[in-house]
Every structure is written in structure tokens, then in C-alpha cells.
Amino acid sequence: MPRRWQPSLRAAIAVPLALLFGVTVALLALSQHRQINDLIDQEGARLLSAITASSQIRLAAYLETPYQVQRTLADTISRQRLQRPGDASAVAAYLRSVFPGRYSEFAQIGLLGFGGRDDAYAAVRRDDAFRLILQDRSTGGLMHIHEGLETTTAVTSALAGFQPSQRPWYTAALHAGKTAWSPIYTSASRQGDVIISAATPVVVDGETVGVVGADVRLDSLQRFLHAEPLRGHGSLFIAEADGTLVAQSHPSPIVGERGGSSQLSPRTRLHAHQSADPLVRAAATHLDPVGAEGHSFRLVQGNALYFGRVSAFTAGPGLDWRIVVLLPEADLLGDARERLGHWTLAAVLGALIALLAALWAVQRVSRPILQTAQAADRLAQGDWSTASELLARPHEGLRETAVLSRAFQRMAAQLRHSFEQLQDQLRTDPLTGVLTRRGLLERADWPDERAAALTLVGLDAFRSVNHGVGFATANQLLHAVAARLSARLPEPLLIARVSGDEFAILHLGVDGLSQQAIGKAVQKLFATPFSAGEDELLLSASVGVVGGTLRGADLPEWLRQASVALGEAKQAGRDQCVVFDAPMMELSLQRGRLVTELRQALDRQQLVLHYQPLIDLASGRVTGAEALVRWNHPLRGLVSPAAFIPAAEESGLILPLGEWVLRTATQAVAERLGSLPPDFNLHVNVSVRQLIQSDFTTRVRQALRTSGLPPGQLTLELTESQRISDGDSGTRARLTALRALGVKIAIDDFGTGYSSLTYLTDLPFDSLKMDQRFVRSLLQTPRDAAIVESVLSLARGLGVTVVAEGVETQAQASRLRALQCDAAQGFCFGHPVPLPELDLSVRTIGLADEGAPSAEDPAPRTAATAPAAAPNDGQA
């Protein structure tokens, strides 16, 4: 079938070119409109900035005059020593001479005055005329306001109780210790003027004798703002940082009535949103925040647009004002916007005519492009069938668009193939071939309830396997585990690998089976070795189980619950199966809260160290002490380490906790070496999580260097119950390096760990700390007594010392000494206490209650009293 003729892109553009000219005109008109608007914005910002700058400069100059005048007065009064105790006449004469003559032209100054430390007061106030105000001994302590400048003129008012030292202008200068602006306050006069004062302390011979002040009435400041030449039809106002009005160009008042009946009672000041000027009220919401450069805003008031700008005014100590300028758009544009609207309308009409004429050509040209775009949208929504249908339609447009459509069709086919492959990878684990977590959730997405059980399988010590056999063999092992689970577990079920060494198994045929039985059945599959390449490896697995009726939407919560149960199984040891119940979740949350509180305890220094003495059994001397951490909880008091050390181990907080114990203990013991026995040895417990850190040796060396504790007086206790990976040459190298430094190594809780004899052959150490469970029943159980004797014999053969833990009675201590045990530790010799309270006296080891002295202990000894009310702490 011959192909239909398709015009070229150039021919399609040439036809509507003339019509597009109209569109261009419209775009130019719109662009011009935009430019004019931008110009209006720029002009508004420029004029606002100009008015703001002018107001700032004029206001600064307006306030600078009284500021400098009163400084000059203060200097003169100080130099000429015009102030005399109880006599303000000399100051009054000086003020009468300078204010009416030298400073009368400065209309903003309403009053110049001086207040003495003894509450003497002299001032000249300007109203309709200049008036003298005087208060000293000559006025009997009353404040006289004269009709003129001389004391011989009539007294128009006499006020009692006026204390200049209590007025805001006085206290502001006294507090600042230099010239400063006072807060705005009400004057002590019948008029009750609201004023602000510039005030300066007067210092004579290094002593402040009074304060000079120059008052500026806020009503004069209002007249000043009203006279701003650039204001036009706009408004200006000044407010304090909290929005309280200082002055406004509108003639309305900024204060209300007095707050009390006294002549000294302050007037109520109005907030900006209480102003009679609606513009000021509307702008009140734009006062905060104000940066160093201020900020601009717009508001509409009465169908008129106003441009506003807020700027900070801080020209002098004590001033933190906001200057607000409001300018109507009409002051900027005149009738320019109306004329612009006519031109814009004409341009739009021309553009519409051009657009209507070009629609036919554009429709023909755009149809194939639109179909391709619709196909792309369907592809984005995953609707492959509709997209393929749109791309398969014949195109009657341009050659170029037809080529584009065919290319897009090929690309869509390749994209669909790649998408399907990606979906398979997201749903299926490429290493094991079972489902991923996402694949499990998608496959289990059924709306109805079904009886099911979920087992979460965690491979025990898989990290050690990884390090021991290498990642390639470990990956083969994971594949073998997945294959055995898939082959040997009864259908129907879904298997997924949800993390590196964890598998989730969703059992659907669970009728008549208990959850514990399902978990045990899964564990039985690990009874025989797995083949991984040329290796045969035996693994154990811990299992968490949850079951019941399941809707697909509830599976994520089941996975969470199974994870909590698996965590409980791992905490109980290897090869454990735990069925989830509700209290486990609360326990998990409590552990989480405990970890959070412990992290805060480290930051807030709530941890403290106590020390339990170690006793040489042959001599009874104190040879050292073990540092045991305690948590001084703000609510629960002193918390034993047994309550929080497991959570620290599990969460990784044991690393900063262990380092804090090492640094704090070495520093504390080093500071008290002079009061401790010469061979005193500090014992510090070390977690395997610390020991496997590559920089652990460096951290120990740094702690010793910082504290000054000799290395030979530090013993690091390695808890045997925390397994060190077999073949960990790095750990052995670190222990060897520490011993070369002089630090001793002790194996703590000996006899309770994974492979005691392996420790003795693999690890370098100096002493064994025999676990307290053997010591506790030493005198009652022959088997434990035999174990103790064997450990002591083994230690003598290895040339290392033995410390017996948990010694609580004198009988136990005597028996251990008779067996030639080197040292002991327990409540029999002392409880853990702060280092300053550690009992360093020589202990007297008594005889066993039922035995006679042995050959090694020929002389009877007096029993030492020591409490045995509670078991020993164990690891801390």
C-alpha cells in the first residue's frame, strides 16, 4: 500500500507564518505589560527607599540635637561643679542662660533638666513660654513650676513626692552608665505629655552625682512626620518593636487617658492596630520580623493599592523603633495603568485573531504529536495496551512527526520489556531466587482473612561465617538455605529473603498446627550441614513466629511482630524459637525507651562509677578495685548495670559508654595514686564490641597518657560470655599490643562462656576471674568445689593468677585461701562505693565455720565483718 503524502515541517510553518505575526504582537504587548509592571515595582521600591532613607536621616538629625545638647550640658555641669548637695540654684541659673538663648531654635527640645542624686531638680520647660522648674532645700522639697524663668515669678504649681532618681530618664542613663535614650513615659505635669528623653550621667571625681535630660514630646514628633516633604498622599508612622505607636503623620492621638488619678500616672499608649488611621491599622501586621535591611509589602485599602516598607531605626542607645512608609500607587502611576490597559486589550484582540486563523493548521500538525504524548502518559500510568493502540494509529501529519512516533513506538516496546525485568528483580531476590520483602507483600495482597503463620528465620552468627569463609561462599550458603526451605517445607507457603541473613516464611496450610510446632519444624531443617561450593557448613537458626488470621494489609505488622519475637529468640541464645505475644512488643518498646534514656544519660552526665576492692587472700591487703558503672537516674535513683548494659550492647551504645568508663576511671585513680597502695591495680570491663574496633589500642593508650596512670596498674577484663570470632587475628594482635604496653588482660566470668579452653589457647591474658556461681556453692556442692580446684590448678600450670568473684562469707574466703587462690572480690570485703569511700584497710581472713586451719593457714584469724545482703554485681 503506497504511503500517503505528508507535508514537510518547513511547508507547514510557512502557511501560518503571517498569522503568527499577530501572535507575536500579542506576546510583545504582554511583555510590555509585564515590563511596565516591573517598572512600577522598581519605581515603588525606589521611592519607598528614598522616603525611608530621608525619614531615617531627618529623624536621626531631629533626635541628634537634643542628644548632643544634653551631653554638652552634662559636661559643663560636671566640669564647673554646678551641682551642690540640696541646692540646685547654680544648675537652674545655667539652664536659664543656655536654653532660651542658645538652644531656643531647636523646637524639638521641650525641656532641659538636671536631677541630682539627692532628688534636687532644676529644669527649664518650653510651653507657650519658657518656665523654670525647681526642687531643692529652698522649695521645701516641693517641685515648684514657675510662670517664668526667675524664681521671683509666680509658682503656678507645687508638686510633692517628685523623685527625679525614680524617673525613667534618670534610671535609663544610670543603668547604661553613659548617654542613652529613655523609654517613652508620661511627664510629671498637668499636661501629662508623653515624651522620650536623652539622658547623660553627670560624673564628678569619678562619682555619679546626677543625670541631665533633654525631653522630646511625641506630639512634636508627629508634626515632624506630617511635614515629611516626600510623603505625598501616603502615611508615615513610627512604632516600637512591640508595635506600640511612637508617632504618626495622621493627626490622630497616639495615647489615651491617664491610667490613674495621680498627676504622675502614665497615659495609656495605643498600639498600631488601635490607630485612628486605617492605613496604620492595616500595616500593623507587617511590623515583624524586621531585618537589618527592612522589608517591603503591599496592602489594599479602600480599593487603592499601597506600597509599604518597614525599616529598623536604632540611632542611639535605647532606641529600637520601626519606621513604616505607606505610598499609594496613584502617586507613582497617575493614569499610566489605564492607558496600559487599553494597549493591552488591543494587543490581546490582535493575538486572538491570529490564533483563530492558525488553529486549522496547528490542529493538523499537532495531532500526531498529541497522540504520542497521550501514549507517553498511558505508559507513565502503566497502561501498556492503550499506549500501544495510540501508537499504532496511522498518522496524517508531517514526515518528521511520523518518524518521531515510530521511534517512540520502538522505545516504548523496549521500555516495557525493561520495566517487566525490573519488576521481576524487585519482587524476586536475585541471589536466592525466593521473593523479596516487596514481592512477599504483593503476593500476599488478598482482601479476605486467611489462617496463616509467619516464621522469621535469622541465621545465627552469620557475620562470623562471612568473615570465616568469604562472601562468595556465604552467598552460596544463603542460596542453599533458601533452596532447602523451598524444597522441604509443605505447601502452600511463600518464602522471602527480607534482609541479609533473615528469611520470612508465610505458611498458609496451618490447620491443626501450633505456632511453636511450625517454628520447630523450620529449625529442624538446620540439623544437617549445608553444601556451599566445596564446603559443608553447619548452621543454627533463631526463629520468631506469629500466627492467626491474616489480611494482606496486615502483613507488614506481622513482619514487625515476628521481628520482635526473633529479637527475643536471639537474646535467649542460639537456636531458639519464640512465639510472639503482646507483652513482647511492650518490652521491645521499653528497650527502645531505655536506649533513648541511656543515650541522654551519657549526654547529661548521669553515669557514675563505683569501685569494689580486690583482696590478696594471702595477706588481706587491697591490691586493686574494679570500676563498676552506675546510672544515677533522675526518677529511679541508682540503677544497676544489669538493667542497662544488655541494651547498650544491643544498640551499640556500649562503645561510647565503655570509652567513658575507661577515661573516667583512669583519670580518677591516677589523681588518687598518692593515697592508694603502691601496687594498686584498676580493673575495667571491656566489651567485645570495643575490642574489635581497630583503634581500640590507640584509645587505651590515649586514656593512659591523658590521665597519667601507669600502664602496669590497669587491667582490662574481657567478658568470656561475649564470644570473640574464631580466627580473629586482629583482636589477638590488639591484646598482644596492649600487653606489650604493660596493660594486663583478665578473662572475666571464666567457666561460663562459649569455649573456655579455646580462650586459653587463643588469647594472651594474665589472670582468670572465676565466675561467682562456682564460688557461691563452693562449700555446699562437691562438684563446684572440684571445678574451683581444677581452675586453680589449671591457672598455676599456665602461670596466671586467679581472682574469685562473688565471695560473700568468711567461710568461702578461708576455703579459697586454703586452696591457694590468689585474690578475691565480693561483698565479704566491700560493696561497690565511690572511690573516695573505698576501704583500703587490710582485711583479716577468718577460718571456715566448720573447718580447722590448713597447712597453708596455720594461725586462726578474726573474721572481718562485711555485708552479704545481695549478690555481687557481676559485669558492669
C-alpha positions, 0 to 999 in steps of 0.5 A: 500500500503506497504511503500517503503524502505528508507535508514537510515541517518547513511547508507547514510553518510557512502557511501560518507564518503571517498569522503568527505575526499577530501572535507575536504582537500579542506576546510583545504587548504582554511583555510590555505589560509585564515590563511596565509592571516591573517598572512600577515595582522598581519605581515603588521600591525606589521611592519607598527607599528614598522616603525611608532613607530621608525619614531615617536621616531627618529623624536621626538629625531631629533626635541628634540635637537634643542628644548632643545638647544634653551631653554638652550640658552634662559636661559643663555641669560636671566640669564647673561643679554646678551641682551642690548637695540640696541646692540646685540654684547654680544648675537652674541659673545655667539652664536659664542662660543656655536654653532660651538663648542658645538652644531656643531654635531647636523646637524639638527640645521641650525641656532641659533638666538636671536631677541630682542624686539627692532628688534636687531638680532644676529644669527649664520647660518650653510651653507657650513660654519658657518656665523654670522648674525647681526642687531643692532645700529652698522649695521645701522639697516641693517641685515648684513650676514657675510662670517664668524663668526667675524664681521671683515669678509666680509658682503656678504649681507645687508638686510633692513626692517628685523623685527625679532618681525614680524617673525613667530618664534618670534610671535609663542613663544610670543603668547604661552608665553613659548617654542613652535614650529613655523609654517613652513615659508620661511627664510629671505635669498637668499636661501629662505629655508623653515624651522620650528623653536623652539622658547623660550621667553627670560624673564628678571625681569619678562619682555619679552625682546626677543625670541631665535630660533633654525631653522630646514630646511625641506630639512634636514628633508627629508634626515632624512626620506630617511635614515629611516633604516626600510623603505625598498622599501616603502615611508615615508612622513610627512604632516600637518593636512591640508595635506600640505607636511612637508617632504618626503623620495622621493627626490622630492621638497616639495615647489615651487617658491617664491610667490613674488619678495621680498627676504622675500616672502614665497615659495609656499608649495605643498600639498600631492596630488601635490607630485612628488611621486605617492605613496604620491599622492595616500595616500593623501586621507587617511590623515583624520580623524586621531585618537589618535591611527592612522589608517591603509589602503591599496592602489594599485599602479602600480599593487603592493599592499601597506600597509599604516598607518597614525599616529598623531605626536604632540611632542611639542607645535605647532606641529600637523603633520601626519606621513604616512608609505607606505610598499609594500607587496613584502617586507613582502611576497617575493614569499610566495603568489605564492607558496600559490597559487599553494597549493591552486589550488591543494587543490581546484582540490582535493575538486572538485573531491570529490564533483563530486563523492558525488553529486549522493548521496547528490542529493538523500538525499537532495531532500526531504529536498529541497522540504520542504524548497521550501514549507517553502518559498511558505508559507513565500510568502503566497502561501498556495496551492503550499506549500501544493502540495510540501508537499504532494509529496511522498518522496524517501529519508531517514526515518528521512527526511520523518518524518521531512516533515510530521511534517512540513506538520502538522505545516504548516496546523496549521500555516495557520489556525493561520495566517487566525485568525490573519488576521481576528483580524487585519482587524476586531476590536475585541471589536466592531466587525466593521473593523479596520483602516487596514481592512477599507483600504483593503476593500476599495482597488478598482482601479476605482473612486467611489462617496463616503463620509467619516464621522469621528465620535469622541465621545465627552468627552469620557475620562470623561465617562471612568473615570465616569463609568469604562472601562468595561462599556465604552467598552460596550458603544463603542460596542453599538455605533458601533452596532447602526451605523451598524444597522441604517445607509443605505447601502452600507457603511463600518464602522471602529473603527480607534482609541479609541473613533473615528469611520470612516464611508465610505458611498458609496450610496451618490447620491443626498446627501450633505456632511453636510446632511450625517454628520447630519444624523450620529449625529442624531443617538446620540439623544437617550441614549445608553444601556451599561450593566445596564446603559443608557448613553447619548452621543454627537458626533463631526463629520468631513466629506469629500466627492467626488470621491474616489480611494482606494489609496486615502483613507488614505488622506481622513482619514487625511482630515476628521481628520482635519475637526473633529479637527475643529468640536471639537474646535467649541464645542460639537456636531458639524459637519464640512465639510472639505475644503482646507483652513482647512488643511492650518490652521491645518498646521499653528497650527502645525507651531505655536506649533513648534514656541511656543515650541522654544519660551519657549526654547529661552526665548521669553515669557514675562509677563505683569501685569494689576492692580486690583482696590478696587472700594471702595477706588481706591487703587491697591490691586493686578495685574494679570500676563498676558503672552506675546510672544515677537516674533522675526518677529511679535513683541508682540503677544497676548495670544489669538493667542497662548494659544488655541494651547498650550492647544491643544498640551499640551504645556500649562503645561510647559508654565503655570509652567513658568508663575507661577515661573516667576511671583512669583519670580518677585513680591516677589523681588518687595514686598518692593515697592508694597502695603502691601496687594498686591495680584498676580493673575495667570491663571491656566489651567485645564490641570495643575490642574489635574496633581497630583503634581500640589500642590507640584509645587505651593508650590515649586514656593512659597518657591523658590521665597519667596512670601507669600502664602496669596498674590497669587491667582490662577484663574481657567478658568470656560470655561475649564470644570473640570470632574464631580466627580473629587475628586482629583482636589477638594482635590488639591484646598482644599490643596492649600487653606489650604496653604493660596493660594486663588482660583478665578473662572475666566470668571464666567457666561460663562462656562459649569455649573456655579452653579455646580462650586459653589457647587463643588469647594472651591474658594474665589472670582468670576471674572465676565466675561467682556461681562456682564460688557461691556453692563452693562449700555446699556442692562437691562438684563446684568445689572440684571445678574451683580446684581444677581452675586453680590448678589449671591457672598455676600450670599456665602461670596466671593468677586467679581472682574469685568473684562473688565471695560473700562469707568468711567461710568461702574466703578461708576455703579459697585461701586454703586452696591457694587462690590468689585474690578475691572480690565480693561483698565479704570485703566491700560493696561497690562505693565511690572511690573516695569511700573505698576501704583500703584497710587490710582485711583479716581472713577468718577460718571456715565455720566448720573447718580447722586451719590448713597447712597453708593457714596455720594461725586462726584469724578474726573474721572481718565483718562485711555485708552479704545482703545481695549478690555481687554485681557481676559485669558492669 
